[in-house]
Amino acid sequence: MSDTSIPPWLQEQLAKYEQLRQTLQSVLAQKQQLDAEFADIQRALEELKKATADTPIYKFAGSIMIRVNKEDIEKDLEEKKELTSTRITVLAKQEERLRANMQELQNKVTEALKPKQPPS
């Protein structure tokens, strides 16, 4: 089937569907990256809880490591964890909307392409 035999309205709907699919892929990739980041933060916080008050703690600052205060780094990680969690929630809602839009568009196209039954 060549492009010329596809009605313009259907070409438009298919283009919209493809755009939604690409956006969904991007959202899923971002969400996956944030999930990994969240897990890293969670592991770091768990390790910090095991550390005693006199355990030296370091963090990366560019290409070097600097010594940091345990309470300060815990606070920073908790804030980062909260922000990451919020971003994951936003992306999950966006994913849900995109999937619903794709399903709606697919249903519309399927319905429009069904052969019309003559009235009995």
C-alpha positions as CSV (number, residue, x, y, z in Angstrom):
1,M,0.0,0.0,0.0
2,S,1.6,3.3,-1.1
3,D,1.3,6.6,0.8
4,T,-1.0,7.9,-2.0
5,S,-3.6,5.3,-1.2
6,I,-3.8,6.2,2.5
7,P,-6.4,8.9,3.1
8,P,-4.9,12.2,4.4
9,W,-6.9,12.0,7.7
10,L,-5.4,8.5,8.3
11,Q,-1.9,9.7,7.5
12,E,-2.4,12.5,10.0
13,Q,-3.6,10.1,12.7
14,L,-0.7,7.7,12.1
15,A,1.8,10.6,12.3
16,K,0.2,11.6,15.7
17,Y,0.4,8.0,16.9
18,E,4.1,7.8,15.9
19,Q,4.8,11.1,17.7
20,L,3.0,9.8,20.8
21,R,5.0,6.6,20.6
22,Q,8.3,8.5,20.4
23,T,7.4,10.7,23.3
24,L,6.4,7.7,25.3
25,Q,9.8,6.1,24.6
26,S,11.5,9.2,25.8
27,V,9.5,9.4,29.0
28,L,10.2,5.7,29.7
29,A,13.9,6.2,29.2
30,Q,13.9,9.3,31.6
31,K,11.9,7.4,34.1
32,Q,14.2,4.4,34.0
33,Q,17.2,6.7,34.5
34,L,15.5,8.4,37.5
35,D,14.6,5.0,39.0
36,A,18.3,4.0,38.8
37,E,19.3,7.3,40.4
38,F,16.7,6.9,43.1
39,A,18.0,3.4,43.9
40,D,21.6,4.8,44.1
41,I,20.4,7.5,46.5
42,Q,18.6,4.9,48.6
43,R,21.7,2.7,48.8
44,A,23.9,5.7,49.7
45,L,21.5,6.6,52.6
46,E,21.5,3.0,53.8
47,E,25.3,3.0,53.9
48,L,25.3,6.4,55.7
49,K,23.0,5.0,58.4
50,K,25.7,2.3,59.1
51,A,28.4,4.9,59.5
52,T,29.4,6.1,62.9
53,A,29.8,9.7,63.8
54,D,33.6,9.5,63.5
55,T,33.6,7.6,60.2
56,P,35.1,9.9,57.5
57,I,32.6,10.4,54.6
58,Y,33.6,11.7,51.2
59,K,31.7,12.8,48.1
60,F,32.7,13.5,44.6
61,A,33.1,17.2,43.6
62,G,33.9,17.0,39.9
63,S,37.0,14.8,39.5
64,I,38.1,15.0,43.2
65,M,36.7,13.7,46.5
66,I,36.1,16.0,49.4
67,R,35.4,15.1,53.0
68,V,31.8,16.0,54.1
69,N,29.8,16.2,57.3
70,K,27.5,13.1,57.7
71,E,24.4,15.2,58.6
72,D,24.9,17.6,55.7
73,I,25.3,14.8,53.1
74,E,22.3,12.9,54.6
75,K,20.2,16.1,54.3
76,D,21.4,16.6,50.7
77,L,20.6,13.0,49.8
78,E,17.2,13.2,51.4
79,E,16.3,16.3,49.4
80,K,17.7,14.7,46.2
81,K,15.6,11.6,46.9
82,E,12.5,13.6,47.4
83,L,13.0,15.6,44.2
84,T,13.8,12.4,42.2
85,S,10.7,10.7,43.6
86,T,8.6,13.7,42.6
87,R,10.0,13.7,39.1
88,I,9.3,9.9,38.8
89,T,5.7,10.5,39.8
90,V,5.3,13.3,37.2
91,L,6.8,11.0,34.5
92,A,4.5,8.1,35.5
93,K,1.5,10.4,35.1
94,Q,2.8,11.6,31.8
95,E,3.3,7.9,30.7
96,E,-0.3,7.1,31.8
97,R,-1.7,10.1,29.7
98,L,0.4,9.1,26.7
99,R,-0.7,5.5,26.8
100,A,-4.4,6.6,27.2
101,N,-4.0,9.0,24.2
102,M,-2.4,6.3,22.1
103,Q,-5.2,3.9,22.9
104,E,-7.9,6.5,22.1
105,L,-6.2,7.3,18.8
106,Q,-5.9,3.6,18.0
107,N,-9.5,3.0,18.8
108,K,-10.6,6.0,16.6
109,V,-8.6,4.7,13.7
110,T,-9.8,1.1,14.1
111,E,-13.4,2.3,14.3
112,A,-13.0,4.5,11.2
113,L,-11.5,1.7,9.2
114,K,-14.2,-0.9,10.1
115,P,-16.4,-1.7,7.1
116,K,-19.7,-0.1,7.4
117,Q,-22.6,-2.5,7.7
118,P,-25.6,-1.7,5.5
119,P,-28.8,-1.0,7.5
120,S,-31.0,-4.1,7.6
